[in-house]
Amino acid sequence: MSTEQATKVVLCIDDYDLVLECLDFYLQDLGYSVLTASSGARGLEVIATHSVDVVIVDYHMPGLNGYQFALEMRDLGMQTPIIMFSGEADAPKDTLKIVDAFVPKARADSLLSIAQFVESLTSRMPANCQPRPAIMQAETPKQMPGYARRASPAAS
């Protein structure tokens, strides 16, 4: 692990604490600094006050969902790479136009895929080079149990 990679900062946004804890533990073990946010709105606050190299965001969240978060980032002119990490098997085409990668949570190798995308998206690229969207397909056409049919928490 190079010292350059050890300084890379990843912002993880998900409304499930267990997912955040898993991403935090896994990415820190790989040498990344990790910031977490439990909502899209909180994620915007974090990215406005911290230098972030890549964002991992859940698609389905109460309030500001992952797509709305990504749209807001792009509207603010932020070009930070975004990985959509979702319980859905596929992302809507409009979402794929504004994110750099899509990884379904239902894949057995989803954490490995996340790590590979983070490494790829945080490597030095020429300023005029935009990464092509990368899409991982779910292993099955079904949505991941526990994410697809969960009830939205009551708004606070």
C-alpha positions, 0 to 999 in steps of 0.5 A, spaced: 500 500 500 503 506 497 503 512 502 499 516 496 493 511 497 493 512 504 491 519 504 485 518 499 479 520 502 472 516 501 466 519 503 460 513 504 453 515 505 448 510 507 442 510 511 444 503 514 449 504 520 451 496 518 453 498 511 457 504 513 460 500 519 462 495 514 465 500 508 468 504 513 472 497 516 473 495 509 476 501 506 480 503 512 483 496 512 485 497 505 489 504 507 483 509 505 481 515 510 473 514 511 468 519 512 461 517 513 454 520 513 447 517 514 443 521 509 444 525 503 443 531 506 449 530 511 453 527 505 452 534 502 455 538 508 461 533 509 463 534 502 462 541 502 467 542 508 472 536 507 476 534 501 474 528 498 477 523 493 471 519 491 464 518 494 460 511 495 452 513 496 446 508 497 441 509 491 435 508 496 435 513 502 429 517 505 429 525 504 435 526 499 436 519 495 443 517 492 440 520 485 438 527 488 445 527 492 449 526 485 445 531 482 446 536 487 453 535 487 454 535 479 449 542 480 454 545 484 460 543 479 463 538 484 466 533 479 468 528 485 467 521 482 461 517 485 460 510 486 452 508 487 452 502 491 445 500 491 440 494 493 437 495 486 440 490 481 440 495 476 440 503 476 435 507 472 439 510 466 438 517 468 442 515 474 448 512 470 449 518 466 451 522 473 455 517 476 462 514 475 460 506 477 454 502 479 455 496 484 449 492 486 449 490 494 447 483 492 453 481 489 457 476 493 464 480 491 461 487 492 466 489 497 471 487 492 468 491 486 467 497 491 475 497 492 477 496 485 473 502 483 475 506 489 482 504 487 481 506 479 477 512 480 482 515 485 488 514 481 491 520 478 488 521 471 489 527 466 485 533 468 481 532 461 480 525 462 473 523 464 472 516 467 467 512 463 461 509 467 462 502 470 456 498 471 456 491 475 450 487 474 447 483 480 448 476 480 441 475 480 435 479 477 432 479 484 433 485 489 437 484 495 433 482 501 432 487 506 434 493 502 428 493 496 422 492 501 424 496 507 420 501 510 422 508 510 424 510 517 419 516 520 422 523 518 425 526 524 
